[in-house]
Amino acid sequence: MEFRSETRNETETREAASGPLPVDSLDQLVDLAKGQPPERQHGLLKGVADLYRSTGGRNGAPQALGDAFIALVHVVAADIRQALAERLADADWAPVALVQMLATDAIDIARPVIAASPLLQDGDLLRLLAETSLDHRVQVALRPGLGVAVARAILEADDPTVMTALASNRTAALDGECMSRLVSRSRELAALRAPLARHPQMTPELGARLYQWVGEALRQAIMERFTLDPTRLERAARAAAQQAAPADVAAARLTAKLQASDQLRPATLIRALREDRLEVFIHALSRLARLDLDQVRRALKADTARPLFLACTAAGLDRAAFPAVLSEVRRMNHGFPRDPDGADWRLAERSASQAAYEFQLLMAPDDGRPV
C-alpha cells in the first residue's frame, strides 16, 4: 500500500487534517505499518514524508500529518529509520521532534542528523551530551560549526575521548579560553597533542606552551608553523619538565623511598587510596607495574576502566580488589575512569607481563610515536 500525494491537493489535505488526528486513526495507521513487510513499511513512510513536505513541512503541514509521520517512525525497522535519517540529515522541513528523536536513536541512525541537521540547536546538543552514549557525544563534538556553548560544555565534562574529538573539529567555535584549556589538558592527555598542533585556532603563544610536552615530530611542526625561537622553546621545555606540583614531588619521593627499602607492595595502592592520596597511588602503580607515569595518568582519565585494570594486574593487585580500587579512584578523580557498563574491565585471567603488554598497546599514541 502506498500513499500518493497527487490524489489530494494541498487545500484538501489541510482541511482534512487541520485538527488533531483522532487516536483511532493514528492507531490504525501504526497497526497497518506494523503488519507490513519492510519494503512496504518503507513505501508507507516515504509516502507520508513526501506528503508532509509537499503540504508545507514543519512551517505549514497539518499537525495531524506530523503526528502520523512521527508515529510511523516509532514502529518501522531500524534500517528504514537509518535511511530516513540520511534523507533528513540536512532537511529544514522535517518535524523538529522527529529529528530530535532520531538524534537519540542507535548511533548509526543518529549520526547523520547529529552531524548535519540544521534543526538541532545548542539546547538539543547539550541534552545529547548529558543523556546519550559516548558515541553520540563524540559525534556532537565532531559536528561542523559547533557553537562555543557546546564546546565549553564538552570541556567541563572532561571526557578524554570527547575532548579529543573536539580538538579534531577544525570548524568548531573554540575561543581563546577553550583552546587554552585544551592545551593545558594535553599535558596529561597525549591524544590531544597532534590535533591541537595543527588546529587553525592555535596561536604562537599556545603553540609555545604545547611545545613543552609534545614529542619531537610535533615540536618540529610547531616551530615550522610559527617560526618560534628554538633555543627559547627548549629552555621552556626543560623548565616545564623540572616543574611539578608539590604533591607530585612528595609522592614521587615517597614511592622511590618505599621501593628502595623493598617496602613497595600492591597493598600500598590500597593504603594510598584509603588515605585519599591519589598521587601516591599513581606513582606507586607506575613503579610496581613498571609502566610509564604519563600513561598511568592517562589511564585514570580514560573512558573505560580496562587500562586501569590492566595496570593494577601488572602491579600484582588481586583482581578481587579491583572493584574497590576503581570505586575509590573514581571518587577522587571526578568520576574517571569511566565505567559505563560496569563490566568492561572484567577480562579473563592474565599474567602481570601480559597485562603490562596489553596496557602499553592500549595507551600507545595513535601515531605510534613516543610523546
Secondary structure, DSSP 8 states (H G I E B T S, - for coil): ----GGGS-HHHHHHHHSS---HHHHHHHHHHHHTS-HHHHHHHHHHHHHHHHHTTGGGTS-HHHHHHHHHHHHHS-HHHHHHHHHHHTT-SSS-HHHHHHHHTS-HHHHHHHHHH-TT--HHHHHHHHHHS-HHHHHHHHH-TT--HHHHHHHHHHT-HHHHHHHHH-TTS---HHHHHHHHHHTTT-GGGHHHHHT-TT--HHHHHHHHTTS-HHHHHHHHHHHT--HHHHHHHHHHHHH---HHHHHHHHHHHHHHHTT---HHHHHHHHHTT-HHHHHHHHHHHHT--HHHHHHHTT-SSSHHHHHHHHHTT--GGGHHHHHHHHHHHTTT-S--TTS-TT------HHHHHHHHHHHHS-TTS---
